[in-house]
Amino acid sequence: MIKRINYKDIKNDKNIVYIDVRSPKEYEEDTIPNSINIPILNNKEREEIGYIYTQVNKDEARRLGLKYASNKLINYYDEINKIINSNKKAVLFCYRGGMRSSSIAKVLDILNMPIYVIDGGYKEYRNYVINNLNSYDEKFKFIVLHGYTGVGKTEGLKKLELKGHEVLDLENIAQNSGSVFGNIFYKNKSSNQKKFESLLLNKFLSFNSNFIFVESESKRIGNSIIPDFLYNNIQKGYHILIQTNLNNRIKTIENDYLNNKINNNDLVIKAIRNLKKRLGKKITVELEKQFINGNYKYVIKELMLNYYDPLYNHSINKITEYDMVINYDDINELTKELIDFKSKLKER
């Protein structure tokens, strides 16, 4: 039997597997977090059918859509059967909860498979995000980490999260470092605004504490803009300045960004060349040469001193008085001091 349900009524159900039947392109732009993509039409098929539907003949477009979809029915049966056999609910959605998800659901219903369809589809989910994101204004107390590139802000957040503390990693959500190197060292494409907001709300829903660790960021991170309420809440948080020696900073950047993570050296070189206006031709040519030769420590050090540090000076100096300054040698010292700071806040 097909059951049509609203996203808001099932959002906390941990026993659900969301299945996005839209094209891979639509899925990549934004989807319900943790959903899997089993497209009824691939990108090329969707474009072809859309063209025929608007420019040629609607019946012919439907007929072609049926042909393409029928070839994928066995895949739907197999995948959804696995989900049901693992005692989970299979919840289908397309853009509006219409033809694409409903047609698959009807076929599976004939085969006596229990199927759920989100009424209103992705559009209903997107409206839920828009209507609920701002409700988290003033809900959290942010502990904001400041400091130059490589002082261990990101590594600190990861270690805090592993120890069970609430962390909001905005660069990871945006899949962008927010610098000239942008998305180069991330696995996925930079998030667009819709995807950023979806993942942000999903993160908010997972928090069990009011105290959240976050790294200081500009309002724009890659293609994404931090919502006004969140940006303002972070500014009103507790601010901690992190410091360490230059060797630690170089090692941190090497571990975070270079070890086994460079997939396209050409993109790194292109980013270095884009710094010519700021650093001058002589320095960028030397940086490119050293990078090609694998002398990453040299490149990291020069970029820190000549590009990142001057860039960060303004944001660091905006805070006239920090709630705490941590100068550490070992990253575990940093984690301990951050946890101690949070504990004292909770005791107030």
PANUKOL-414088 format. One record per residue: residue in one letter; x, y, z of N, C-alpha, C in turn. Coordinates in steps of 0.2 Angstrom, whole numbers, plus 5000, padded with zeros to 4 digits. Layout:
- vexlo	n.c1	n.c2	n.c3	ca.c1	ca.c2	ca.c3	c.c1	c.c2	c.c3
- A	X	Y	Z	X	Y	Z	X	Y	Z
...
This chain:
- vexlo	n.c1	n.c2	n.c3	ca.c1	ca.c2	ca.c3	c.c1	c.c2	c.c3
- M	5004	4994	5000	5000	5000	5000	5004	5006	5000
- I	5003	5011	4996	5006	5018	4996	5004	5022	5001
- K	5008	5025	5005	5006	5030	5010	5010	5037	5008
- R	5006	5042	5008	5008	5048	5006	5009	5052	5013
- I	5015	5055	5014	5016	5058	5020	5020	5064	5019
- N	5020	5068	5025	5023	5075	5025	5030	5074	5028
- Y	5035	5078	5025	5042	5077	5028	5042	5079	5035
- K	5039	5084	5037	5039	5087	5044	5037	5081	5049
- D	5033	5077	5047	5030	5072	5051	5035	5066	5052
- I	5040	5065	5048	5044	5059	5048	5052	5061	5049
- K	5053	5068	5050	5060	5070	5050	5064	5067	5055
- N	5061	5065	5061	5065	5062	5066	5065	5055	5067
- D	5062	5052	5062	5062	5044	5061	5068	5042	5059
- K	5072	5038	5063	5079	5035	5061	5078	5029	5057
- N	5072	5027	5056	5071	5020	5053	5069	5021	5045
- I	5071	5027	5043	5069	5029	5036	5075	5029	5031
- V	5074	5027	5025	5079	5028	5020	5076	5032	5014
- Y	5078	5038	5013	5075	5042	5008	5078	5041	5002
- I	5074	5040	4997	5076	5038	4990	5074	5044	4985
- D	5079	5048	4983	5078	5053	4978	5078	5050	4971
- V	5072	5051	4968	5071	5048	4961	5073	5053	4955
- R	5074	5059	4957	5076	5064	4952	5083	5062	4949
- S	5084	5066	4944	5090	5065	4940	5096	5067	4944
- P	5102	5064	4943	5108	5065	4947	5110	5073	4947
- K	5109	5077	4942	5110	5084	4942	5106	5087	4948
- E	5099	5085	4948	5095	5088	4953	5097	5086	4960
- Y	5099	5080	4961	5101	5077	4967	5107	5081	4969
- E	5112	5082	4965	5118	5085	4967	5117	5092	4969
- E	5112	5096	4966	5111	5103	4968	5109	5103	4975
- D	5104	5099	4977	5102	5099	4984	5097	5093	4985
- T	5097	5090	4991	5092	5084	4992	5091	5084	4999
- I	5087	5079	5002	5086	5078	5009	5093	5075	5011
- P	5096	5077	5016	5102	5075	5019	5102	5067	5020
- N	5107	5064	5018	5108	5056	5019	5103	5052	5014
- S	5100	5055	5009	5096	5052	5005	5100	5048	4999
- I	5098	5043	4996	5101	5040	4991	5098	5041	4984
- N	5102	5042	4979	5099	5044	4972	5098	5037	4968
- I	5092	5036	4966	5090	5031	4962	5086	5034	4956
- P	5089	5037	4951	5086	5041	4946	5081	5037	4942
- I	5075	5040	4941	5071	5036	4936	5073	5038	4929
- L	5076	5044	4928	5079	5047	4922	5086	5050	4923
- N	5091	5048	4919	5097	5051	4920	5097	5058	4917
- N	5103	5062	4918	5103	5069	4916	5101	5070	4908
- K	5104	5066	4904	5103	5066	4897	5096	5064	4895
- E	5093	5059	4898	5086	5057	4897	5081	5062	4899
- R	5082	5065	4905	5078	5071	4907	5078	5077	4902
- E	5084	5079	4900	5084	5084	4895	5080	5083	4889
- E	5081	5077	4886	5078	5074	4880	5071	5074	4881
- I	5068	5072	4886	5061	5071	4887	5058	5078	4888
- G	5062	5082	4892	5059	5089	4893	5059	5093	4886
- Y	5063	5092	4882	5063	5095	4875	5057	5093	4871
- I	5056	5086	4871	5051	5084	4867	5044	5086	4870
- Y	5044	5086	4877	5037	5088	4880	5035	5095	4878
- T	5040	5100	4878	5039	5107	4877	5039	5109	4870
- Q	5043	5105	4866	5044	5108	4859	5041	5103	4853
- V	5039	5097	4855	5037	5092	4850	5030	5089	4851
- N	5030	5085	4856	5023	5081	4857	5023	5079	4865
- K	5018	5080	4868	5018	5078	4875	5017	5071	4876
- D	5013	5068	4872	5012	5061	4872	5018	5057	4870
- E	5022	5059	4865	5028	5056	4863	5033	5056	4869
- A	5033	5062	4873	5038	5063	4878	5036	5058	4884
- R	5029	5057	4885	5027	5052	4890	5029	5045	4888
- R	5028	5043	4882	5030	5037	4880	5037	5035	4880
- L	5041	5040	4879	5049	5039	4879	5051	5039	4887
- G	5047	5043	4891	5049	5042	4898	5047	5036	4901
- L	5042	5033	4898	5040	5026	4901	5045	5021	4898
- K	5047	5022	4892	5052	5017	4890	5059	5017	4894
- Y	5061	5023	4895	5067	5024	4899	5066	5021	4907
- A	5060	5023	4910	5059	5021	4916	5058	5014	4917
- S	5055	5010	4912	5054	5003	4913	5061	4999	4913
- N	5066	5002	4910	5072	4998	4910	5075	4998	4917
- K	5073	5003	4922	5076	5004	4928	5072	5000	4934
- L	5066	4998	4932	5062	4995	4937	5065	4989	4941
- I	5069	4985	4938	5072	4979	4942	5077	4982	4947
- N	5080	4988	4945	5085	4991	4950	5081	4993	4956
- Y	5075	4997	4955	5071	4999	4960	5069	4993	4965
- Y	5067	4988	4962	5064	4982	4965	5070	4979	4970
- D	5076	4978	4967	5081	4976	4971	5083	4980	4977
- E	5084	4986	4975	5087	4991	4980	5082	4992	4986
- I	5075	4993	4984	5070	4994	4989	5069	4988	4993
- N	5069	4982	4990	5069	4975	4993	5074	4975	4999
- K	5080	4977	4997	5085	4977	5002	5084	4981	5008
- I	5081	4987	5007	5079	4992	5012	5074	4989	5017
- I	5069	4986	5014	5063	4983	5017	5065	4977	5021
- N	5070	4973	5019	5072	4967	5022	5077	4969	5028
- S	5079	4975	5028	5083	4977	5034	5079	4981	5039
- N	5072	4980	5038	5067	4983	5043	5067	4990	5043
- K	5068	4993	5037	5068	5000	5037	5062	5002	5032
- K	5060	5009	5032	5055	5011	5027	5058	5014	5021
- A	5056	5013	5015	5058	5016	5009	5053	5022	5008
- V	5056	5028	5008	5052	5034	5006	5055	5037	5000
- L	5050	5037	4995	5052	5040	4989	5050	5048	4988
- F	5054	5051	4984	5052	5058	4983	5055	5060	4976
- C	5051	5065	4973	5054	5068	4967	5053	5075	4968
- Y	5052	5080	4963	5052	5087	4964	5046	5089	4968
- R	5040	5087	4965	5034	5089	4968	5030	5083	4971
- G	5033	5077	4971	5029	5071	4974	5024	5069	4968
- G	5025	5070	4962	5021	5069	4957	5022	5063	4953
- M	5023	5064	4946	5023	5058	4942	5029	5053	4943
- R	5035	5056	4944	5041	5052	4944	5040	5047	4950
- S	5039	5050	4956	5039	5046	4962	5033	5041	4963
- S	5027	5044	4961	5021	5041	4961	5021	5035	4956
- S	5024	5036	4950	5024	5030	4945	5028	5024	4948
- I	5034	5025	4951	5038	5020	4954	5034	5017	4959
- A	5031	5021	4964	5027	5018	4969	5022	5014	4967
- K	5018	5016	4962	5012	5011	4960	5015	5005	4957
- V	5020	5004	4954	5023	4998	4951	5025	4994	4957
- L	5028	4997	4962	5030	4993	4968	5025	4991	4972
- D	5019	4995	4972	5013	4993	4976	5010	4987	4973
- I	5010	4986	4967	5007	4980	4964	5011	4974	4966
- L	5017	4975	4967	5021	4969	4970	5021	4968	4977
- N	5016	4972	4980	5015	4971	4988	5021	4973	4992
- M	5024	4979	4989	5030	4981	4993	5027	4988	4997
- P	5028	4988	5004	5026	4994	5007	5030	5000	5005
- I	5027	5005	5002	5030	5011	5000	5027	5018	5002
- Y	5032	5022	5004	5030	5029	5006	5032	5034	5001
- V	5028	5039	5000	5030	5045	4995	5029	5051	4999
- I	5034	5056	4999	5033	5062	5002	5028	5067	4998
- D	5023	5069	5001	5018	5073	4998	5021	5080	4997
- G	5022	5082	4990	5025	5088	4989	5032	5088	4987
- G	5035	5082	4988	5042	5080	4986	5047	5085	4989
- Y	5052	5086	4985	5058	5090	4987	5056	5097	4988
- K	5051	5099	4985	5048	5106	4985	5046	5107	4993
- E	5042	5102	4995	5039	5103	5002	5045	5103	5007
- Y	5050	5098	5006	5056	5098	5010	5060	5105	5010
- R	5061	5108	5004	5064	5114	5004	5060	5120	5007
- N	5054	5120	5007	5049	5124	5011	5050	5123	5018
- Y	5051	5117	5020	5052	5116	5027	5059	5119	5030
- V	5064	5118	5025	5071	5121	5027	5070	5129	5028
- I	5067	5132	5023	5066	5139	5023	5062	5142	5029
- N	5057	5138	5031	5052	5140	5036	5055	5139	5043
- N	5060	5134	5044	5063	5132	5050	5070	5134	5052
- L	5074	5136	5047	5081	5138	5048	5081	5143	5053
- N	5077	5149	5052	5078	5155	5056	5075	5153	5064
- S	5072	5148	5065	5069	5146	5071	5075	5145	5076
- Y	5081	5144	5073	5087	5142	5078	5091	5149	5080
- D	5088	5154	5078	5091	5161	5081	5091	5161	5088
- E	5097	5162	5091	5098	5163	5098	5097	5156	5102
- K	5097	5150	5098	5096	5144	5102	5103	5141	5104
- F	5109	5144	5102	5115	5141	5103	5120	5146	5106
- K	5125	5144	5110	5130	5148	5112	5136	5146	5109
- F	5139	5150	5105	5145	5148	5101	5152	5150	5104
- I	5156	5145	5104	5163	5146	5106	5167	5146	5100
- V	5169	5152	5098	5172	5154	5091	5180	5153	5091
- L	5183	5149	5087	5190	5149	5087	5193	5153	5081
- H	5198	5157	5084	5201	5162	5079	5208	5160	5079
- G	5212	5163	5074	5219	5162	5073	5221	5161	5066
- Y	5228	5162	5065	5231	5161	5058	5230	5154	5055
- T	5230	5154	5049	5230	5147	5045	5235	5143	5048
- G	5233	5136	5049	5237	5131	5052	5238	5131	5059
- V	5235	5135	5063	5235	5135	5071	5231	5129	5073
- G	5228	5126	5069	5224	5119	5072	5217	5120	5073
- K	5214	5126	5070	5207	5127	5071	5202	5121	5069
- T	5204	5119	5063	5200	5113	5060	5201	5107	5063
- E	5208	5105	5064	5210	5099	5068	5207	5099	5075
- G	5207	5105	5078	5204	5105	5085	5196	5103	5085
- L	5193	5106	5080	5186	5104	5079	5185	5097	5078
- K	5189	5094	5074	5188	5087	5073	5189	5082	5079
- K	5194	5084	5083	5196	5081	5089	5190	5082	5094
- L	5187	5088	5094	5182	5089	5099	5176	5085	5097
- E	5174	5084	5091	5169	5081	5088	5170	5073	5090
- L	5176	5071	5089	5177	5064	5091	5176	5062	5098
- K	5177	5067	5102	5176	5067	5110	5169	5068	5112
- G	5164	5069	5107	5157	5070	5109	5155	5077	5110
- H	5159	5082	5108	5157	5089	5108	5153	5091	5102
- E	5149	5096	5103	5145	5098	5097	5149	5103	5093
- V	5150	5102	5086	5154	5106	5082	5151	5108	5076
- L	5151	5114	5074	5148	5116	5067	5154	5118	5063
- D	5156	5114	5058	5161	5115	5053	5158	5117	5047
- L	5158	5124	5047	5155	5128	5041	5159	5126	5034
- E	5165	5126	5035	5169	5125	5028	5168	5118	5026
- N	5167	5113	5030	5165	5106	5028	5158	5106	5025
- I	5153	5110	5028	5147	5110	5025	5147	5114	5018
- A	5151	5119	5018	5151	5122	5011	5156	5119	5006
- Q	5160	5114	5008	5165	5111	5004	5169	5116	5001
- N	5171	5120	5005	5176	5126	5002	5180	5129	5008
- S	5186	5130	5007	5190	5133	5012	5190	5140	5013
- G	5186	5144	5008	5185	5151	5008	5191	5155	5006
- S	5196	5152	5003	5202	5156	5001	5202	5155	4994
- V	5208	5157	4991	5209	5157	4984	5210	5149	4982
- F	5211	5145	4986	5211	5138	4985	5204	5134	4985
- G	5200	5138	4988	5193	5136	4987	5191	5129	4988
- N	5189	5125	4983	5186	5118	4984	5191	5113	4982
- I	5197	5115	4980	5203	5111	4978	5204	5104	4982
- F	5204	5105	4988	5206	5100	4993	5200	5096	4996
- Y	5194	5097	4993	5188	5094	4995	5185	5089	4990
- K	5182	5083	4992	5180	5078	4988	5174	5080	4983
- N	5170	5084	4986	5164	5086	4982	5164	5093	4980
- K	5159	5094	4975	5159	5101	4973	5157	5106	4979
- S	5158	5112	4978	5156	5117	4983	5149	5117	4983
- S	5146	5117	4990	5139	5118	4990	5136	5124	4988
- N	5130	5124	4984	5126	5130	4983	5122	5132	4989
- Q	5119	5137	4989	5115	5140	4994	5110	5135	4997
- K	5106	5132	4993	5101	5127	4995	5104	5121	4999
- K	5109	5119	4996	5112	5113	4999	5116	5115	5006
- F	5119	5121	5006	5122	5123	5012	5117	5124	5018
- E	5111	5126	5016	5106	5127	5021	5103	5121	5023
- S	5102	5116	5018	5099	5109	5020	5104	5106	5025
- L	5110	5106	5024	5115	5103	5028	5116	5106	5035
- L	5115	5113	5035	5115	5117	5041	5109	5115	5045
- L	5103	5115	5043	5098	5113	5047	5098	5106	5049
- N	5101	5102	5045	5102	5095	5047	5106	5094	5053
- K	5112	5099	5053	5116	5099	5058	5113	5101	5065
- F	5109	5107	5064	5106	5110	5070	5101	5104	5073
- L	5098	5100	5069	5093	5095	5072	5097	5090	5076
- S	5104	5089	5074	5108	5084	5078	5110	5086	5084
- F	5111	5093	5086	5114	5095	5092	5110	5093	5098
- N	5113	5091	5103	5110	5090	5109	5113	5094	5115
- S	5117	5099	5113	5119	5104	5118	5118	5111	5115
- N	5118	5116	5120	5118	5123	5118	5124	5126	5116
- F	5130	5123	5118	5137	5126	5117	5140	5122	5111
- I	5141	5126	5106	5144	5124	5100	5150	5127	5098
- F	5155	5123	5096	5162	5125	5094	5161	5127	5087
- V	5164	5132	5084	5164	5134	5077	5170	5138	5076
- E	5172	5138	5070	5178	5142	5068	5176	5149	5065
- S	5179	5154	5066	5178	5161	5064	5178	5161	5056
- E	5173	5163	5053	5173	5163	5045	5170	5170	5043
- S	5172	5171	5037	5169	5177	5033	5161	5175	5032
- K	5157	5180	5030	5150	5178	5029	5149	5174	5023
- R	5154	5175	5018	5153	5170	5012	5159	5165	5012
- I	5157	5159	5011	5162	5153	5011	5160	5150	5004
- G	5165	5151	4999	5164	5148	4992	5157	5151	4989
- N	5153	5146	4987	5147	5148	4984	5141	5150	4989
- S	5143	5149	4996	5137	5149	5001	5138	5155	5005
- I	5132	5158	5008	5132	5163	5012	5129	5161	5019
- I	5133	5163	5024	5130	5161	5031	5124	5165	5032
- P	5118	5162	5034	5112	5166	5036	5114	5172	5041
- D	5110	5177	5040	5112	5183	5044	5111	5181	5052
- F	5106	5177	5054	5105	5176	5061	5111	5172	5064
- L	5113	5167	5060	5119	5163	5062	5125	5167	5062
- Y	5126	5171	5057	5133	5175	5057	5133	5180	5063
- N	5127	5183	5065	5126	5187	5071	5127	5184	5077
- N	5124	5178	5078	5125	5174	5084	5132	5172	5085
- I	5136	5170	5080	5143	5168	5080	5147	5174	5083
- Q	5145	5180	5080	5149	5186	5082	5148	5188	5090
- K	5142	5186	5092	5140	5187	5099	5142	5181	5104
- G	5146	5177	5101	5148	5171	5105	5155	5172	5109
- Y	5157	5167	5112	5164	5167	5116	5169	5167	5111
- H	5174	5171	5111	5180	5171	5106	5186	5169	5109
- I	5190	5164	5106	5196	5161	5108	5201	5162	5103
- L	5207	5165	5105	5212	5166	5100	5217	5160	5101
- I	5219	5156	5095	5223	5151	5096	5230	5152	5092
- Q	5235	5151	5096	5242	5152	5093	5246	5146	5094
- T	5251	5145	5090	5256	5140	5090	5262	5142	5086
- N	5267	5138	5086	5274	5140	5082	5273	5138	5075
- L	5277	5141	5071	5277	5141	5064	5278	5133	5061
- N	5282	5130	5064	5283	5123	5062	5276	5119	5063
- N	5273	5120	5069	5267	5116	5070	5261	5118	5064
- R	5261	5125	5063	5257	5127	5058	5258	5124	5051
- I	5264	5123	5049	5266	5120	5043	5264	5113	5042
- K	5265	5110	5048	5264	5102	5049	5256	5101	5048
- T	5252	5106	5051	5245	5105	5051	5242	5106	5044
- I	5245	5111	5041	5242	5112	5034	5244	5106	5029
- E	5250	5103	5030	5252	5098	5026	5248	5092	5028
- N	5246	5091	5034	5242	5085	5036	5235	5086	5033
- D	5232	5092	5034	5225	5093	5033	5224	5093	5025
- Y	5229	5096	5021	5227	5098	5014	5231	5094	5009
- L	5237	5092	5011	5242	5089	5006	5242	5082	5006
- N	5243	5079	5012	5244	5071	5012	5238	5067	5009
- N	5239	5065	5003	5235	5060	4999	5228	5064	4997
- K	5229	5071	4997	5222	5074	4995	5223	5078	4989
- I	5229	5079	4986	5229	5082	4979	5227	5078	4974
- N	5221	5080	4971	5219	5076	4965	5221	5079	4958
- N	5222	5086	4959	5223	5089	4952	5228	5095	4954
- N	5235	5093	4952	5240	5098	4953	5239	5104	4949
- D	5236	5103	4943	5235	5109	4939	5230	5114	4942
- L	5225	5112	4946	5221	5117	4950	5225	5121	4955
- V	5229	5117	4958	5233	5121	4963	5238	5126	4960
- I	5241	5124	4955	5245	5129	4951	5241	5135	4949
- K	5235	5133	4946	5231	5139	4944	5229	5144	4949
- A	5228	5141	4955	5227	5145	4961	5233	5149	4963
- I	5238	5146	4963	5245	5150	4964	5245	5156	4959
- R	5244	5155	4953	5245	5160	4948	5240	5165	4949
- N	5234	5164	4952	5229	5169	4953	5231	5174	4959
- L	5237	5172	4962	5239	5176	4967	5244	5181	4965
- K	5246	5181	4958	5251	5186	4956	5250	5193	4957
- K	5244	5195	4957	5242	5202	4958	5244	5204	4965
- R	5243	5200	4970	5244	5201	4977	5251	5200	4979
- L	5254	5195	4976	5261	5193	4979	5266	5195	4974
- G	5264	5196	4967	5269	5198	4962	5272	5192	4958
- K	5274	5193	4952	5276	5188	4948	5281	5184	4950
- K	5286	5187	4953	5293	5184	4955	5291	5178	4960
- I	5287	5180	4965	5285	5175	4971	5281	5170	4968
- T	5276	5171	4964	5271	5166	4962	5275	5161	4957
- V	5279	5164	4953	5283	5159	4949	5288	5154	4953
- E	5291	5157	4958	5295	5153	4963	5290	5148	4966
- L	5284	5150	4969	5280	5145	4972	5278	5140	4968
- E	5276	5141	4961	5274	5136	4956	5280	5131	4955
- K	5286	5134	4955	5292	5129	4954	5293	5125	4960
- Q	5292	5127	4966	5293	5123	4972	5288	5118	4972
- F	5282	5120	4971	5276	5115	4971	5277	5109	4966
- I	5279	5111	4960	5280	5106	4955	5286	5101	4957
- N	5291	5104	4961	5296	5100	4963	5295	5096	4970
- G	5288	5097	4972	5286	5093	4978	5289	5096	4985
- N	5291	5103	4985	5294	5106	4991	5288	5110	4994
- Y	5283	5106	4997	5277	5108	4999	5278	5113	5005
- K	5283	5111	5010	5284	5115	5016	5286	5122	5014
- Y	5290	5123	5009	5292	5129	5007	5286	5133	5004
- V	5282	5130	5000	5276	5133	4998	5271	5135	5003
- I	5270	5131	5008	5265	5132	5013	5268	5138	5018
- K	5274	5138	5019	5277	5144	5023	5276	5150	5020
- E	5278	5151	5013	5278	5157	5010	5271	5159	5009
- L	5266	5155	5008	5259	5157	5007	5256	5159	5014
- M	5259	5156	5019	5257	5159	5026	5259	5166	5027
- L	5265	5167	5026	5268	5173	5028	5266	5179	5024
- N	5266	5177	5017	5265	5183	5012	5257	5183	5010
- Y	5253	5178	5011	5246	5179	5009	5241	5178	5015
- Y	5241	5172	5018	5236	5171	5023	5237	5175	5029
- D	5243	5176	5032	5243	5180	5038	5241	5187	5037
- P	5243	5191	5032	5241	5198	5031	5233	5198	5030
- L	5230	5192	5027	5223	5192	5026	5219	5191	5032
- Y	5222	5187	5037	5219	5186	5043	5220	5191	5048
- N	5225	5196	5048	5226	5201	5052	5220	5205	5054
- H	5216	5207	5049	5210	5211	5050	5205	5208	5054
- S	5203	5201	5052	5198	5198	5056	5200	5196	5063
- I	5207	5195	5064	5209	5193	5071	5209	5200	5075
- N	5211	5205	5072	5211	5212	5076	5204	5215	5077
- K	5199	5212	5074	5192	5215	5075	5190	5214	5082
- I	5192	5208	5085	5191	5207	5092	5195	5210	5096
- T	5193	5215	5100	5197	5219	5104	5199	5216	5111
- E	5195	5211	5113	5197	5207	5119	5194	5200	5119
- Y	5199	5195	5118	5197	5188	5118	5195	5186	5125
- D	5190	5181	5125	5189	5178	5131	5194	5173	5134
- M	5198	5171	5129	5204	5167	5131	5209	5166	5125
- V	5215	5166	5127	5221	5165	5122	5224	5159	5124
- I	5225	5154	5119	5228	5148	5120	5234	5147	5115
- N	5240	5147	5118	5246	5146	5115	5249	5139	5116
- Y	5249	5134	5112	5250	5127	5113	5256	5125	5109
- D	5259	5119	5111	5264	5115	5107	5261	5109	5104
- D	5257	5106	5108	5254	5099	5106	5246	5100	5105
- I	5243	5097	5100	5236	5098	5098	5232	5096	5104
- N	5234	5091	5108	5230	5088	5113	5229	5093	5119
- E	5234	5097	5119	5234	5103	5124	5228	5108	5122
- L	5228	5109	5116	5223	5114	5113	5216	5111	5115
- T	5215	5104	5113	5208	5101	5114	5206	5101	5122
- K	5211	5100	5126	5210	5100	5133	5208	5107	5136
- E	5211	5112	5133	5210	5119	5136	5203	5121	5133
- L	5201	5119	5127	5194	5121	5124	5189	5117	5128
- I	5190	5111	5130	5185	5107	5134	5184	5110	5141
- D	5190	5112	5144	5190	5115	5150	5186	5122	5150
- F	5187	5126	5145	5183	5132	5144	5176	5131	5144
- K	5174	5126	5140	5167	5125	5139	5164	5122	5146
- S	5167	5118	5149	5165	5116	5156	5164	5121	5161
- K	5168	5126	5161	5167	5132	5165	5161	5136	5163
- L	5160	5137	5157	5154	5140	5154	5148	5137	5157
- K	5147	5130	5156	5142	5127	5158	5140	5127	5166
- E	5146	5128	5170	5145	5129	5177	5142	5136	5179
- R	5142	5140	5175	5140	5147	5177	5132	5147	5178
